[in-house]
Amino acid sequence: MRLVDAHIHVWRRDDLPWLAGPMQPRIFGPYERIRRDYPIEEYLLDVAAHDVEAAVYVQANWPADRAEDEVAWVSSLTARTGWPQAVVAHADVAQGDVRPALDRLLRYPLLRGIRQQLHWHENRQYRFAARADLCADPVVQRNVARIGETGLVFELQVFAGQMQWAAELADAAPGTTLVLQHAGMLEDLSPGGVDAWRRGMALLAARPNVVAKLAGLGTFLHRLDRAHIAMVARETGGLFGAERCLFGSNFPIEKLWTDYAALASAWRDTARSFGEAAAQAILHGTARRVYRL
C-alpha cells in the first residue's frame, strides 16, 4: 500500500544550532546518532523499498531569521532530485503581523504550511513555547487565521494540557486547517494521563478544521512500539475519522530507534485494521488533500 510521508526532516548540521553546537536536551532524548548531515539522498535510500510516493518537509528549527533560507535550500533539493514535494516553513505567529513573512515565503511554490512549535510542559526538557496558553493569545489567533487566508495550513504542536486553548485557536481561525502534530504529543501513559489526552483530543476532533498527524510516536518511548502505535491510532481514528488522519515518519528522528522498514510495516498493519478505504486515507489520501500534492 502506497505511502505519503507527511513529516520528514533533512538537514545540514551546520545550519542547525541544536545539532552543530553543544549538546542540548531534546524532547526525544539522546541524539548523538543524528548529529550529522541527513541529506535527501539518505532519506531516499531509507524509503527506497517502501512505496513512498511523496514527502512533506517540516521545518527543522533553523535560526528564526533564516526561515526563508531554509525553504530556499529545500526547494533546491527538489529542483535537483524531485524530493520533497511540499514544504512547511517557520514563521513567528506570536509577534506582530505574520503577513510580511508569509509574502516572502509564498514566493516558493512548494510552500504548503507554517509551523511554530507552541508546546509547553512543566518539564523544562519538554518545553518549547514561552508559556502554556499561547494558543489563546489574540495575536496568535489573528496570525493563524491569516495563514489560512493564503491557503496554507498551520502545524499545531501542543500537549494535552494545552488542548483547551488549542480548541479556542481552531474556533478563532475556522478557515485555517490545523494539522495536530504527533497525534497530540501523548507523553503521560498513566491512566490519568491517557484520559486527559483523550479528552483534549475529543475537544480538537470536534473542530472540523483540525486534522491529526500520526507521526513521532516513539518520541517519548525511544523505541518503536506496535502496541502503542495501535492504541494511539485507534483512539485518534475513532475521534477524527480516517479522512482526518495522516501518516508521517518523523525521519530521521525515529531513526534513532528504528528503521524505515519496521516503521512502515507497523503503520501499514495498523492502518489495515481500519479497513481498506480508511487505510488508504490514513496512509496517503488525507495527506494528498491537506498538502495539495
C-alpha positions as CSV (number, residue, x, y, z in Angstrom):
1,M,0.0,0.0,0.0
2,R,1.4,3.4,-1.0
3,L,2.6,6.0,1.5
4,V,2.7,9.7,1.5
5,D,5.2,10.6,4.3
6,A,3.7,13.8,5.7
7,H,6.5,14.6,8.2
8,I,10.2,14.4,7.3
9,H,13.3,16.5,8.0
10,V,16.5,16.6,6.0
11,W,19.4,18.8,7.1
12,R,22.9,20.1,7.0
13,R,24.2,20.0,10.6
14,D,25.9,23.4,10.3
15,D,22.5,25.1,9.7
16,L,21.1,23.9,13.0
17,P,22.4,25.3,16.2
18,W,21.0,22.5,18.3
19,L,22.9,20.0,16.1
20,A,26.1,21.9,15.4
21,G,26.7,23.5,18.8
22,P,27.0,21.9,22.3
23,M,24.6,19.0,23.1
24,Q,21.3,20.4,24.2
25,P,18.5,18.4,25.9
26,R,15.8,17.5,23.4
27,I,12.3,16.2,23.7
28,F,13.3,12.9,22.0
29,G,16.2,12.1,24.3
30,P,19.9,11.5,23.4
31,Y,20.6,12.2,19.8
32,E,24.3,11.6,19.2
33,R,23.5,9.3,16.1
34,I,21.9,12.2,14.2
35,R,24.4,14.9,15.0
36,R,25.4,14.9,11.4
37,D,24.1,15.8,7.9
38,Y,20.9,13.9,6.9
39,P,20.7,14.6,3.2
40,I,17.8,13.9,0.9
41,E,19.8,11.2,-0.8
42,E,20.0,9.3,2.5
43,Y,16.2,9.7,3.1
44,L,15.6,8.3,-0.4
45,L,17.7,5.3,0.4
46,D,15.8,4.8,3.6
47,V,12.4,4.8,1.8
48,A,13.6,3.1,-1.4
49,A,11.8,-0.2,-1.0
50,H,8.7,1.0,0.8
51,D,6.5,2.5,-1.9
52,V,6.7,6.1,-0.6
53,E,5.3,8.3,-3.4
54,A,5.7,11.8,-1.9
55,A,7.0,13.5,1.2
56,V,6.4,16.7,3.1
57,Y,9.4,18.5,4.7
58,V,8.6,20.2,8.0
59,Q,10.9,22.9,9.3
60,A,13.8,21.8,11.4
61,N,14.4,24.8,13.6
62,W,16.9,26.7,11.7
63,P,17.6,30.1,13.3
64,A,14.3,32.1,13.1
65,D,15.8,34.8,10.9
66,R,16.8,32.2,8.3
67,A,13.3,30.7,7.7
68,E,13.4,31.8,4.1
69,D,16.9,30.4,3.6
70,E,15.6,27.0,4.9
71,V,12.8,27.0,2.3
72,A,15.1,28.1,-0.5
73,W,17.6,25.3,0.4
74,V,14.9,22.6,0.5
75,S,13.5,23.9,-2.8
76,S,16.9,23.5,-4.3
77,L,16.9,19.8,-3.3
78,T,13.5,19.4,-5.0
79,A,14.8,21.0,-8.2
80,R,17.7,18.6,-8.2
81,T,16.1,15.3,-7.0
82,G,12.3,15.8,-7.2
83,W,12.0,15.4,-3.4
84,P,10.4,16.5,-1.2
85,Q,7.2,17.6,-2.9
86,A,6.0,20.1,-0.3
87,V,7.5,22.3,2.5
88,V,6.2,23.5,5.8
89,A,8.2,26.6,6.9
90,H,8.7,28.6,10.1
91,A,7.1,32.0,10.8
92,D,6.6,33.7,14.1
93,V,2.8,33.8,14.8
94,A,3.3,35.3,18.3
95,Q,4.7,38.6,17.2
96,G,3.1,41.4,15.2
97,D,1.6,40.7,11.8
98,V,2.7,37.4,10.1
99,R,1.7,38.6,6.6
100,P,5.0,40.1,5.5
101,A,6.8,36.8,6.4
102,L,4.2,34.9,4.5
103,D,4.6,37.1,1.5
104,R,8.3,36.3,1.4
105,L,7.7,32.5,1.9
106,L,4.9,32.3,-0.6
107,R,7.3,33.0,-3.4
108,Y,8.3,29.4,-3.1
109,P,5.9,27.1,-5.0
110,L,6.5,24.2,-2.6
111,L,5.2,26.0,0.4
112,R,2.1,24.4,2.0
113,G,2.2,25.3,5.6
114,I,3.7,27.1,8.6
115,R,4.9,25.5,11.9
116,Q,5.7,27.4,15.1
117,Q,6.0,25.0,18.0
118,L,3.6,26.1,20.7
119,H,4.1,23.2,23.1
120,W,4.7,23.9,26.7
121,H,5.2,21.5,29.6
122,E,6.0,21.6,33.3
123,N,9.1,19.5,32.4
124,R,11.5,22.0,31.1
125,Q,13.1,19.4,28.8
126,Y,9.7,19.1,27.0
127,R,9.1,22.9,26.8
128,F,9.4,24.9,23.7
129,A,7.0,27.8,23.9
130,A,7.3,30.7,26.3
131,R,4.0,30.0,28.0
132,A,1.3,27.3,28.0
133,D,-1.6,29.4,26.7
134,L,-0.2,31.0,23.6
135,C,-3.0,29.5,21.5
136,A,-5.4,31.8,23.3
137,D,-3.3,34.9,22.6
138,P,-5.3,37.2,20.2
139,V,-2.1,37.9,18.2
140,V,-1.5,34.2,17.6
141,Q,-5.2,33.7,16.7
142,R,-5.2,36.6,14.2
143,N,-2.0,35.3,12.6
144,V,-3.1,31.7,12.3
145,A,-6.3,33.0,10.7
146,R,-4.1,35.0,8.2
147,I,-2.2,31.8,7.4
148,G,-5.5,30.1,6.3
149,E,-6.4,33.1,4.1
150,T,-3.3,32.3,2.0
151,G,-4.4,28.7,1.6
152,L,-1.6,27.4,3.9
153,V,-2.1,25.0,6.8
154,F,-0.8,25.6,10.3
155,E,1.0,22.7,12.1
156,L,-0.3,22.7,15.6
157,Q,2.1,21.3,18.2
158,V,0.7,21.1,21.8
159,F,0.4,18.8,24.8
160,A,-2.8,17.5,26.3
161,G,-2.8,20.2,29.0
162,Q,-2.9,22.9,26.2
163,M,-5.7,21.4,24.1
164,Q,-8.5,23.6,25.6
165,W,-6.6,26.6,24.3
166,A,-5.8,24.9,21.0
167,A,-9.6,24.3,20.5
168,E,-10.1,28.1,21.0
169,L,-7.4,28.7,18.4
170,A,-9.3,26.4,15.9
171,D,-12.5,28.3,16.6
172,A,-10.8,31.7,16.1
173,A,-9.3,30.6,12.7
174,P,-12.1,28.5,11.2
175,G,-10.7,29.0,7.7
176,T,-7.3,27.5,8.6
177,T,-6.6,23.8,8.6
178,L,-4.7,22.9,11.8
179,V,-2.6,19.8,11.5
180,L,-2.2,18.4,15.0
181,Q,1.4,17.3,15.3
182,H,2.4,13.8,16.6
183,A,-1.2,12.9,17.4
184,G,-1.3,15.3,20.4
185,M,2.1,14.5,21.9
186,L,0.9,11.8,24.4
187,E,3.8,11.7,26.9
188,D,2.0,10.6,30.1
189,L,0.9,7.0,29.7
190,S,-0.6,6.7,33.2
191,P,-4.4,6.1,33.1
192,G,-4.9,9.7,34.2
193,G,-2.6,11.0,31.5
194,V,-4.2,9.0,28.8
195,D,-7.6,10.1,29.9
196,A,-6.5,13.8,29.8
197,W,-5.1,13.3,26.4
198,R,-8.3,11.6,25.2
199,R,-10.5,14.4,26.5
200,G,-8.3,17.0,24.8
201,M,-8.3,15.1,21.5
202,A,-12.1,15.0,21.6
203,L,-12.1,18.8,22.0
204,L,-10.0,19.2,18.9
205,A,-11.8,16.5,16.9
206,A,-15.0,18.5,17.4
207,R,-13.4,21.3,15.4
208,P,-13.8,20.3,11.7
209,N,-10.7,22.3,10.7
210,V,-8.4,20.1,12.8
211,V,-6.7,17.0,11.3
212,A,-4.3,14.7,13.2
213,K,-0.9,13.7,12.1
214,L,0.1,10.2,13.2
215,A,3.8,10.7,13.5
216,G,6.6,10.7,16.0
217,L,5.0,8.2,18.4
218,G,8.4,7.0,19.5
219,T,9.3,10.4,20.8
220,F,8.7,9.7,24.5
221,L,9.2,6.0,24.4
222,H,12.5,6.0,22.5
223,R,11.5,2.8,20.7
224,L,9.1,1.5,18.0
225,D,6.2,0.1,19.9
226,R,3.5,-1.5,17.8
227,A,1.0,-1.7,20.7
228,H,1.4,2.0,21.4
229,I,1.0,2.8,17.7
230,A,-2.1,0.7,17.5
231,M,-3.6,2.4,20.7
232,V,-2.9,6.0,19.6
233,A,-4.2,5.3,16.1
234,R,-7.3,3.6,17.4
235,E,-8.2,6.4,19.7
236,T,-7.3,9.2,17.2
237,G,-9.0,7.5,14.3
238,G,-12.1,6.9,16.4
239,L,-12.3,10.6,17.2
240,F,-11.2,12.2,14.0
241,G,-12.1,9.6,11.4
242,A,-9.6,8.3,8.9
243,E,-10.3,11.1,6.5
244,R,-8.8,13.5,9.1
245,C,-5.8,11.4,9.9
246,L,-2.5,11.2,8.1
247,F,0.8,9.3,8.4
248,G,4.3,10.8,8.9
249,S,7.6,9.1,9.6
250,N,9.3,11.9,11.5
251,F,12.6,10.7,10.0
252,P,15.4,11.0,10.9
253,I,14.3,11.4,14.5
254,E,12.6,8.0,14.6
255,K,15.8,6.6,13.0
256,L,17.3,6.9,16.5
257,W,15.5,3.7,17.5
258,T,14.1,2.1,14.3
259,D,14.5,1.8,10.6
260,Y,12.0,2.7,7.9
261,A,11.1,-0.9,7.1
262,A,9.9,-1.6,10.6
263,L,8.1,1.8,10.9
264,A,6.3,1.4,7.6
265,S,5.3,-2.1,8.4
266,A,3.9,-1.1,11.8
267,W,1.8,1.7,10.2
268,R,0.6,-0.4,7.3
269,D,-0.6,-3.2,9.6
270,T,-2.2,-0.6,12.0
271,A,-3.9,1.2,9.1
272,R,-5.3,-2.0,7.6
273,S,-7.1,-2.7,10.9
274,F,-9.4,0.2,10.0
275,G,-10.4,-1.4,6.6
276,E,-9.0,-0.8,3.1
277,A,-10.7,2.6,2.4
278,A,-9.7,4.0,5.7
279,A,-6.1,2.7,5.4
280,Q,-5.8,4.5,2.0
281,A,-6.9,7.7,3.6
282,I,-4.5,7.5,6.6
283,L,-1.5,6.4,4.5
284,H,-1.8,8.7,1.6
285,G,-5.2,10.2,0.7
286,T,-5.6,12.7,3.6
287,A,-2.0,14.0,3.2
288,R,-2.5,14.5,-0.5
289,R,-5.6,16.6,0.1
290,V,-4.3,18.6,3.1
291,Y,-0.9,19.4,1.5
292,R,-2.3,19.7,-2.1
293,L,0.1,17.1,-3.5
